[in-house]
Amino acid sequence: MLGLLINEKEQKEIKYLIKRELEELLLDLDDHRIDTLVKHAMRERYHSLFQLLLRVASKEECLQYMPAKIKNR
């Protein structure tokens, strides 16, 4: 296990970067021109980034980025 000590400004910056990357992935996942194998890798990356977002953002902020499989449960 690793620990990370950051201040509030750095936390906000990390949150911002993760959210932007998640939005880009969501846009790309909707693109029908992208191969399914590539989309699978993108979904794995999305899941990893979402797990990071859960650590730095509130639950309310995470709800809009929650993967579809989890939302439908």
N, C-alpha and C positions, 0 to 999 in steps of 0.2 A: 504494500500500500504506500502511496506517495501522498504527501501533503503539499499544499500551496498556500502561501500567505500573500494576500492581495488586499489593496485598499478599495474603498467604495468606487472610486473613479475607474480603476482597472476592472472591477467587476462589471460595471456598466458597459465598458468597452468590449469585454469578452461576450457579454450578453448580446450586444449589438452585432458583433461579427458572426456569432452563431446564428442569430435570427436571419441575417442577410443570406448566409450560406444555405440555410434551410429553405428560404424562399426561392433561391436559385434552383435548388434541387427539385422543389415542387413544380416549378415551371418546366424544367427539363423532363421530369417524369411524365408530364402530359404531352410531350412532343412525340408524335407517332413515328417520326423518322429515326428515332434512336432505337438501336437493337435491344432485344430483350435481355441479353446477357449483360450489356452495359447498364440497363435499368436495374437489374438485380444488384449489381455492385453499388449503384447509386442509392438503392433502398437500404443497403447495409450501412453505407456512409450516413444516410439520413438518421438511421436508428442510433448510431454512435453519437452523432451530433445532438440528437434529441436527449440522450442520456446526460450529456454534458450540460445542456440547457436546464435540465431538471435540477442540477446542482447549484446553478447560479441565479435562476429566475424563480419568481413566485409561481404557484400552481395555476393561477389565473392567466399569467402570461404564457404558460406552456400549453394551455388548452387549445389555442388556435393553431399550434404546430403539432398537435398530437397525431400520430400516424393513424390512418384510416382503420386498420385492423383493430386498434385499441378502442377507437371511438365507437365502433359497432358492437362491442361487447356489452 
